[in-house]
Amino acid sequence: MSESVPHRAVQLLRTALAASWSMLSLGVFIPVALVALPFDRQQRVHDVCSILWARGILALLGIRLVVRGAEHVSRDERYVIVANHQSLLDAAVMVAVLQPLTSVRMVARRNAFRIPLIGWGMRLFGHISVDRHSIRDSLPGLQQAQRKVARRASVVFFPEGDYSPDGRMRPFYNSAFHIAARGGVRVVPVTLTGTFDILPPHRTVPFRGGAVHVTLHPPMGPLEDTHDAALAAAVACHRIVEAALPRTG
């Protein structure tokens, strides 16, 4: 069924407001977090600002978060966190849900770091750049992720490597599971449901607001540091995440 003109106009307005908030708020949050950084080595100011940034975007788009399993994540523990990837909205959803539970840094494609303000902030505060086309070019970022998860922050991966074109999950790459094993941390599988319906990859304006369901599954591991163990963990984690998705005809 096609969208009505008034509904389309409302969604265009919501999208414009969310985009404006995304950029204008960063113009305030990045300087504030930078000024605080010499006195805030744990980057708690960054974490609070990132929560406000992500929740502001989602609220303006009319998106409501429904979270299950928050009790599986402790602020006293660091994790590698892996989720299915359905939409441009997924990163904001993960920040809004996870940052209050454990300090997180995102693993993102290198071109995201070239975006004015967003990319600059990501680089300044230790988010991690990888190249999905080249394992060799991704190695520095993956090594950074391993150091980070061993020291101070949980690291969020979308191990499918890119958005799903049709909402169905792709196989998981193994990198996140190798990093969890080498860092001696557990893996938290996360299932995202609803972002594809609201903003699929082929659209720039959401269909509508609505609920996004986020399921945090019990942690896996620690993992044995072998290739076979990482491969088995990737397959098992994929099954856990996929099993929590709605059944489709």
ABEGO torsion letter per residue (X at the ends): XBBBAAAAAAAAAAAAAAAAAAAAAAAAAAAAAAAAAAABAAGAAAAAAAAAAAAAAAAAAGBBBBBBGAAABBAABBBBBBBBBABAAAAAAAAAAAAAABBBBBBBBAAAAABBGAAAAAAAAGBBBBBAABAAAAAAAAAAAAAAAAAABBBBBBAAGBBBAAGBBBBBBAAAAAAAAAAGBBBBBBBBBGAAAABBAABABBABBEBBBBBBBBBBOBBBBBAAAAAAAAAAAAAAAAAABBBBX
